[in-house]
Amino acid sequence: MAGAGPGESARGRCVPRAGGRAGARIWREGAPCVGDLSRSLTGSLDNPRISEAGRKFLAGRLLLLRDQQIHDLFTAAMAERRGGAIDDWVRVFKRKRDEIVHARCAA
C-alpha cells in the first residue's frame, strides 16, 4: 500500500483504520447522492438521500475551511494516533470534500 494515506488503499478505495470511520466512503456505491452511512445502534440515519440544496450548502461550508484550520482540527483530535501523519489526514479530508463539492444531485 505504498503511497496510501489513512483510510485509503493502494487502489484508492477507502478502508477503515483503527476501527473508525476515517476511511468511509462519502457516497454509497452506484448512488452519488446517497450518503454511505449505516444506521448505528442508537441513530436514525440509514444511507440518507442528499438533495442538491443540501449538498451545495455543505460544500459551501466545507470550502470555508482553510488548510490551517483543517490541519488544526486533526491535530486537536490527535488523529496521528489512528495512523498516518496529520498531513495525510488533511489530504484525505480535502479529497472527500472535493467529492462533495464536485457531485451533482437531483433537485
C-alpha positions in Angstrom: 0.0 0.0 0.0 2.8 2.4 -0.8 1.5 5.9 -1.2 -1.8 5.2 0.5 -2.8 7.6 3.3 -5.1 6.9 6.3 -8.3 5.4 5.1 -7.1 4.6 1.6 -5.9 1.5 -0.1 -3.4 1.4 -3.0 -6.4 1.3 -5.4 -8.0 4.4 -4.0 -10.8 2.6 -2.3 -11.4 3.6 1.3 -10.9 1.2 4.1 -11.5 1.9 7.8 -8.4 2.5 10.0 -8.2 1.7 13.7 -11.9 0.8 13.8 -13.0 4.4 13.0 -14.8 5.9 10.1 -11.7 7.7 8.7 -11.9 5.6 5.5 -15.6 5.5 5.0 -16.9 6.5 1.5 -18.9 9.7 1.2 -21.4 8.3 -1.4 -23.0 4.9 -1.5 -21.5 2.9 -4.4 -23.6 3.5 -7.5 -25.7 6.2 -5.9 -23.8 9.6 -5.9 -26.3 11.4 -3.8 -27.0 8.8 -1.1 -24.7 9.0 1.9 -22.8 5.8 2.7 -23.9 5.9 6.4 -25.1 2.7 8.0 -27.5 3.1 10.9 -25.9 3.0 14.3 -27.4 1.2 17.3 -28.8 4.5 18.6 -29.0 6.5 15.4 -31.9 7.1 12.9 -30.0 7.8 9.7 -29.5 5.0 7.3 -27.9 5.9 3.9 -29.7 9.3 3.7 -30.6 10.7 0.3 -28.9 14.2 -0.1 -30.7 16.9 -2.1 -28.8 19.3 -4.3 -29.6 22.2 -2.0 -28.2 20.2 1.0 -25.1 19.2 -1.0 -24.5 22.8 -2.1 -24.9 24.1 1.5 -22.5 21.5 2.9 -20.0 22.1 0.1 -20.1 25.8 0.7 -19.4 25.4 4.4 -16.6 22.9 3.8 -14.9 25.3 1.3 -14.7 28.0 4.0 -12.2 25.9 5.9 -8.6 27.0 5.3 -5.9 24.4 5.2 -4.5 25.5 8.5 -7.9 25.1 10.2 -8.2 21.6 8.8 -4.7 20.8 10.0 -5.5 22.2 13.4 -8.7 20.1 13.6 -6.8 16.8 13.1 -4.0 18.0 15.4 -6.5 18.7 18.2 -8.2 15.3 17.5 -4.8 13.6 17.8 -5.6 11.8 14.5 -2.0 10.6 14.2 -2.8 8.1 17.0 -5.0 6.3 14.5 -2.2 6.0 12.0 -0.7 8.4 9.4 0.7 11.9 9.7 -1.6 14.9 10.1 -0.8 16.0 6.6 -2.1 12.6 5.3 -5.4 13.2 7.2 -5.7 16.7 5.8 -5.1 15.3 2.2 -7.8 12.6 2.7 -10.3 15.2 4.2 -9.7 17.5 1.2 -10.2 14.6 -1.3 -13.5 13.8 0.4 -14.5 17.5 0.5 -13.8 17.5 -3.3 -16.1 14.6 -3.8 -18.9 16.5 -2.1 -18.1 19.8 -4.0 -18.0 18.1 -7.4 -21.1 15.9 -7.1 -24.4 16.9 -8.5 -27.7 15.7 -7.0 -31.2 15.8 -8.3 -33.1 18.9 -7.1 
